[in-house]
Every structure is written in C-alpha cells, then in structure tokens.
Amino acid sequence: MVDELVLLLHALLVRHRALSIENSQLMEQLRLLVCERATLLRQVRPPSCPVPFPETFNGESSRLPEFIVQTASYMLVNENRFCNDAMKVAFLISLLTGEAEEWVVPYIEMDSPLLSDYRAFLEEMKQCFGWDDDEEDDDDDEEEDDY
C-alpha cells in the first residue's frame, strides 16, 4: 500500500512538472502573441478616419494627457474596433515605447486584471507616469480666482 502511494505521488510530481513546463511555454507563446498583436495594431490606420492615429507614448509625464486624449478620441470614432476594455487596453499597449513599454511588460507577463479594465489601466498609467488630478483641479481653481 505504501509503495503504491509512493509511486502515485511520484507520478503526480512528474505530471505536475510536465504541466508546469507546458504552462511556462504557453505563457511565453501568449506573450509573443500579445506583442505581435500590438505590432499589427500599430499598422491599422483607416484612410478615412477623421481623427489622426495617436502618437506613441514613451513614458514622458508631460505627454501623458495628450496621449490619453489622442487615444480616447481615436477609439471613440472607431468604436466598432474597440468594443470592450481589453481591446482598448491592447490598443494603448500597442502605442507604448521605451520606459512605458517596459512598465507594461510585467502586467502582461502576470496576465493582470488591468489588461481588461480600461479605466483602471488609465489610472495605473496616471499614477506611474505622474499625472495628478488634484494638481489640475488646483490649477483650475487658481484660474477661476484670476477672473
């Protein structure tokens, strides 16, 4: 009986290791597919779109508001292509370069829930790249005081 249990345990450990290796390989394939998809999305530029294709974002904080406005506008006029949050986030990711691209890789590798939550993804970007909504509100208050 003990020998049978030892053999069964050994077989389970071997199977677990094989499944772990297979899982790692599948995760790597998924990562490559996400990167390939991002590359393909960069090439999608409809000829009759009234809103220009957004510029890439490299992590420069001062460019983040412009990037968000550009991408939101583009997705709005092409809403049939961006029918869910995952598509919107994938589009944003496809436009990231440099430091911003490095920032998003861990989220892709761990299949973060942020990858399917557009608003939460934007908030994470804002937090990481230094966009403080409170500062904007303070600036608006100061402008109102000037009048």
Beta strands, then each sheet from edge to edge (+ up, - down):
end
